[in-house]
Amino acid sequence: MRYPNRLLPALLLTLLSSVSFANDAQRFDGNWLTTVSCANYRDALGFSYQFVSTVKDGVFHGTEGEPGSLAIDGTIPTDGHASLYAKGRTGSQRYVPGRDTPKGTEFGYNIDARFEGSTGTGTRVEGRPCTLKFAKQ
């Protein structure tokens, strides 16, 4: 009869660890104001715009609409260091390096992001230099 009593602490510890892990995975959940800023680059004008993104169960999703479009997706691990991916379509040629890219052309890039508490920052990994800021709403 003593054997089951020894299993109870281990079972309780396992159960509490899984509850803690679930809470950690959801610590960034909510709405985030996402700001994308890109400086002038070669012959392209700089720009900045904002849109609301959501995080649910640690999965980030943000969509910005017309005139160009951009969707950012990825997972935010419990440590807050995320690799996100942006996929979109170009808008006005004035904001596109080279200016020979037709409006509506698909593009994509990786984002190295870091979330901590209610804020976050990110940088575009390849191509035109851009920064991102995230503020939990």
Stockholm file with secondary structure:
# STOCKHOLM 1.0

chainA/1-137         MRYPNRLLPALLLTLLSSVSFANDAQRFDGNWLTTVSCANYRDALGFSYQFVSTVKDGVFHGTEGEPGSLAIDGTIPTDGHASLYAKGRTGSQRYVPGRDTPKGTEFGYNIDARFEGSTGTGTRVEGRPCTLKFAKQ
#=GR chainA/1-137 SS CHHHHHHHHHHHHHHHHHHHHHHHHTTTCEEEEEEEEECCBTTBCCEEEEEEEEEETTEEEEEECSSSEEEEEEECCTTSEEEEEEEEECCCGGGSTTSCSCTTCEEEEEEEEEEETTEEEEEECSSSCEEEEEEEC
#=GC SS_cons         CHHHHHHHHHHHHHHHHHHHHHHHHTTTCEEEEEEEEECCBTTBCCEEEEEEEEEETTEEEEEECSSSEEEEEEECCTTSEEEEEEEEECCCGGGSTTSCSCTTCEEEEEEEEEEETTEEEEEECSSSCEEEEEEEC
//
